[in-house]
């Protein structure tokens, strides 16, 4: 997404640096022949009263992140991902034209936005404008993240978004060859992506998150809302893209078990459903527990990125 080529880095691979609510995560991924390899991993839980910047600086020093090529992921509140039509303008005028097209679709002033774009895959239909995604991020949020990591001694070169990090993780799944839906949860909500052959076709956010399950209440109603959002997304994919129907829904690792969720999805969706285990998809020197996989999910996905420049 947003690239900052400030320093020359040494070594290979990409290092993700994440700041989930539970602590600080660092993961280094390399791509030897075969499947990706997690060569370094560390998650430091946030202690009561501890300054997260100090934890981040300690990790940066321990793993020499000043000399690594690093990436991080924006919080969802700091950007908007918009599906729009590509303006009929030369490539070098695309971003400027899109700024005017999306200025009324974001909840902050367009002059305060940093913009990036990427194409929606699939066939172009004659007579229709080419669809594309626009990422409008708050410039202040980007600068704050740059300043935070720079002060900690992190050589930040790329800032990504959760949808693209999740795309990278979905690309590891064998079902991605034919197309796969991947569903993840954070405390406040869920993110569903539909990808095929490492390309992001569709993403949808919804407001049923882990906090809802932890608070109890009518769990069945939460399950039904998730089913509805997934089914709507699958129906949209079927009707708008000339692709075979999606037959697999994969759940990202969960920090705790949600009894009945997988069975409810299996019973109410006409797709195969299972929970991802990253340890079966990457080579890793250490075992990473599912709960830690969940906390560092987007950071791992960001480190899996292989594009070397902004899209």
C-alpha positions, 0 to 999 in steps of 0.5 A, spaced: 500 500 500 503 506 502 511 505 501 516 509 504 523 507 502 527 511 507 533 506 508 537 501 505 535 494 509 539 488 509 537 481 509 531 478 506 524 477 507 519 482 510 518 484 518 511 485 520 510 490 526 503 490 530 500 493 535 494 489 537 490 491 544 493 485 547 501 487 546 506 488 541 507 483 535 513 482 531 514 477 525 519 476 520 517 472 513 522 469 508 520 466 501 525 460 500 523 455 494 517 452 497 512 455 502 513 461 506 518 461 512 516 464 519 524 465 521 523 470 527 516 471 531 515 474 538 509 477 541 510 481 548 503 481 552 502 488 554 503 489 562 499 493 566 501 500 566 507 499 561 508 504 556 507 500 549 512 504 546 518 501 550 516 494 549 516 496 541 523 499 542 525 493 546 523 488 540 526 493 535 533 493 538 533 485 540 531 483 533 535 489 529 529 492 526 533 498 524 536 494 519 530 490 517 525 491 511 518 492 516 511 493 515 505 495 519 497 495 518 493 501 519 487 500 524 480 500 521 478 506 523 484 510 520 482 509 513 476 507 508 476 502 502 471 504 497 469 500 491 468 505 485 469 506 478 476 507 474 475 514 471 477 514 464 483 518 464 491 517 463 494 512 468 498 518 471 492 522 472 488 516 476 489 518 483 487 525 482 481 524 478 479 519 484 480 524 489 474 528 486 470 521 485 470 519 493 471 526 496 463 525 499 464 518 500 469 518 506 468 521 513 474 526 513 476 531 508 479 529 502 485 534 503 487 530 509 487 523 505 493 519 502 490 515 497 492 508 493 488 504 488 488 497 486 484 493 481 478 489 482 480 482 478 476 479 473 473 480 466 472 487 464 465 487 461 464 491 455 460 497 456 461 498 463 466 502 467 472 498 470 471 497 477 477 498 482 478 499 489 481 506 492 484 506 499 483 513 503 487 513 509 487 519 514 494 522 513 495 524 520 494 516 522 499 514 517 504 520 520 503 518 527 504 510 525 511 513 522 513 517 527 511 511 533 515 506 529 521 511 527 522 513 534 522 506 536 528 504 531 523 500 526 525 501 519 518 502 516 517 501 509 510 499 508 504 501 511 498 496 509 491 495 511 487 489 514 484 487 507 490 486 504 494 482 509 488 477 510 488 476 502 496 474 503 493 469 508 488 467 504 493 465 498 496 460 503 490 456 503 489 450 497 482 453 496 485 459 494 486 456 487 479 456 486 476 461 490 475 462 498 472 466 503 476 467 509 473 470 515 476 473 521 474 477 528 477 482 532 474 485 538 469 490 535 467 486 528 469 481 523 472 482 516 470 477 510 474 477 504 473 473 498 480 471 494 482 467 488 489 466 486 492 471 491 487 476 488 482 480 492 475 480 489 471 482 495 471 484 502 466 486 507 466 488 514 460 487 520 459 489 527 459 482 530 466 481 534 469 477 539 466 482 545 459 480 543 461 473 544 464 474 551 458 478 553 454 472 552 446 474 550 443 471 545 449 467 541 444 464 536 442 471 534 449 473 533 451 467 529 445 468 524 447 475 523 454 472 521 450 467 516 447 473 513 453 477 512 457 471 509 451 469 504 450 476 502 457 476 500 457 470 497 451 472 493 454 478 491 460 475 488 456 470 484 452 475 481 458 480 479 464 476 477 464 471 472 467 466 477 465 459 479 461 459 486 465 459 492 465 452 496 469 454 502 469 458 508 475 458 512 475 462 519 481 465 522 484 462 528 480 465 534 483 467 541 478 463 544 473 457 542 466 460 540 462 454 542 457 452 536 459 457 531 463 453 526 457 448 527 452 453 525 455 456 519 456 449 516 448 447 518 446 454 515 451 455 509 452 451 503 459 451 503 465 447 507 467 450 513 473 449 517 478 453 522 485 455 519 491 453 522 497 457 520 502 452 523 500 447 517 501 453 512 508 456 513 514 453 516 516 456 523 521 455 527 517 455 533 510 453 535 505 459 535 499 457 539 492 459 536 490 464 541 497 468 539 496 466 531 489 470 532 492 476 536 498 477 531 493 475 525 494 481 520 501 482 522 503 475 520 499 477 513 502 483 512 509 480 513 507 475 507 506 481 502 511 480 496 509 486 492 515 491 493 512 497 491 506 501 492 500 498 488 
